[in-house]
Amino acid sequence: MDKIVVHGGERLHGSIKMSGSKNSALPILFATLLTNDKCKMTNVPDLADIKTTIDFLNFIGKKTSKKLNIVIAEESSKLNHIAPYDLVRKMRASVLVMGPLLARLGKVDVSLPGGCAIGARPIDIHLEAFKKMGATIELKEGYIKIFAEKGLTGADIEFRFASVGATENVLLASVLAKGTTRIINAAKEPEIQDLAVVLNEMGAKVSGAGTAIITIEGVESLSGFCHSIISDRIETATYMIATAMTKGNVTLTNVQPEHLQIVIDKLIESGLEIKISNNEINIKWVKPLKPINIKTEIYPGFPTDIQAQWMALMCLIQGNSIVEETVFENRFLHVCELQRLGANIKIDGKNVYITGVDNLSGAPVMVSDLRAGAALVLAGLCANGKTEISRIYHLDRGYDSLEKKFSKLGANIRRIKE
Ligand code: UD1
């Protein structure tokens, strides 16, 4: 298994281009199952999860290929309604196959999902919604079997929690349902809005995406689309925090700063200088930063996907801070590894209490999930000596060319192939 080796101490400087959003590209790739027409996506990041999804779509019956950052998807054969364990276990977002296949075929069998080790992550909200739309559900031999042989019917669906994946799945299912569907307490993330833009370009009638109530009027059929995926706000925030931690001066291009307002506000509050112009952000360390508390929340609150990186930053700022996680349970697996590097942090339920230290010192560490891995890379960039990071396949799921981008900014980082 590959490892990443970092020698800390370099201040990041220069300019790099941010990639397209993983969490936007995935549901849009699954949306191609809704049509026979050709679909083209640009600004698609180069990631293991994208490759997994392309293999998945091809298994289901699409003919999908990726060249550089462009993906083309065409129908090649009759669609298959079974999503087997081997494909689903690699990536939790595979459950997004349910909505489009139910809409197209009236049935889908999906193996129960795997994914990140960050809590229970059930899919009850997705399944309750499909039931409300007239589907029947059975659990058999590790598979969820969903049937709606006479088609799905629009309904008012109120989520008990604004789940991103459930909002996407219901959007994907309802665009071809009979009648009108309303998702109440829908997720408002930019990735939901990007999916709605694509669905409307395909001929769907979706309104209200980005608000708590999304209305979908079902249509008979959908056509192809050509769409440029939005910029990855989580990747951008990761490099912003890395710049803050290494006392650097970095410009990030191909970004959508409006999707990152809360992170930008918190970094400015901490003392960082941030300049925004069109699709660029310049981050400059000018003075010692202040500790700032954060609480993760659904969008537009502080993203849970930036919690681990924020914690790494707070570990090196003089004073005390608190990180509160409210979206996922068990999303503090990075705490033990940060402690191995010398961080002064302790967990108490949903809170982590941090007291900044002067220095971290390099050590071998292990990645437990995607964003925990990013936090360890950031800590390694500042730690004295060598930090050797293993199980980096988690990082490859979500960070396009991570070590190349950091190298370009002057970091001493390399991948060791084993
Ligand atoms: C998506 C993102 C992930 C991000 C998360 C929250 C993708 C591919 N992944 O994940 O990076 O961290 O949003 O912003 O876009 N829940 C239930 N029942 C359900 C569904 C969810 O209890 O049926 C709970 C989960 O266990 C979790 C919370 O709701 O505690 C948030 O989950 P959700 O918003 O669904 O996240 P994902 O779509 O899995």
Residues whose N, C-alpha, C, O or C-beta is under 5 A from the ligand:
A	BS01	UD1	N23 A93 A120 R121 P122 I123 D124 I125 H126 F161 A162 S163 V164 G165 A166 T304 D305 V327 F328 E329
